[in-house]
Amino acid sequence: MGKVEKMKVVGKVVASILKELRKAIRPGVSGKDLEKFARDLMEKKGVFSSTLGYRDFPAAICVSLNSALTHGIPDERVFKKGDVVSVDVACYQKDEEGVNYHADAALTVVVGEGNKKIKNLLKVAKNSLYYVIQNIRPNITTTQDIGAMLEKYIRARDYFPIKEYGGHGIGESMHQEPFIPNYKISNKGQVIQEGMFICIEPLVQENDDQVITAPDN
């Protein structure tokens, strides 16, 4: 089995875990509950969390609630109708030669029905991702191009892309070069070569593009 096939295997596992977590997000469930469920799923599927212990991160998945943008630590707060919950799952699987292969994906859902304003925010973020995926041309598109496409798409709909965080390369470690920006950077960056594995991570806000770090870092 080649590297592409091995990456596909772990990628499908991450997708399946996200699918199960999506179904589990409902009123009365907490971020801690989701993390325990995710740990059980990872053990069952034979993968390991890429985030647990990464830069001292204390959890197997990220759970970001409401105004938390990303990288939230799962806690005991119970979800209620109208809450916005983002779940980020990164896992790796070790092959027969001891090489780790990582995959990383996220989703954001609203608990219950949600209002039109929240639904539109989620729609713009999701559609910006698929817009970029459809327009990447191997060996031609650069990281600057990706950032420019995302920024143009998001700002045209009166939202704001985040500059401090973005996507990244992935493979034998969770975070690899190149950095994939959510805005047009000043240089062309790196060409997206055929055969590269990248994570595109549009982070979208209402009102402005300002972020602050929470007390728990």
Secondary structure, DSSP 4 states (H G I P E B T S, - for coil): --HHHHHHHHHHHHHHHHHHHHHH--TT-BHHHHHHHHHHHHHHHT-EESSTTGGG--SSSEEEETT--S-PPP-SPBP-TT-EEEEEEEEEEE-TTS-EEEEEEEEEEESSS--HHHHHHHHHHHHHHHHHHHH--TTT-BHHHHHHHHHHHHHTTT-EE-SS--EEE-SSSSSEEEEE-SS--SS---B--TT--EE----EESS-------TT-
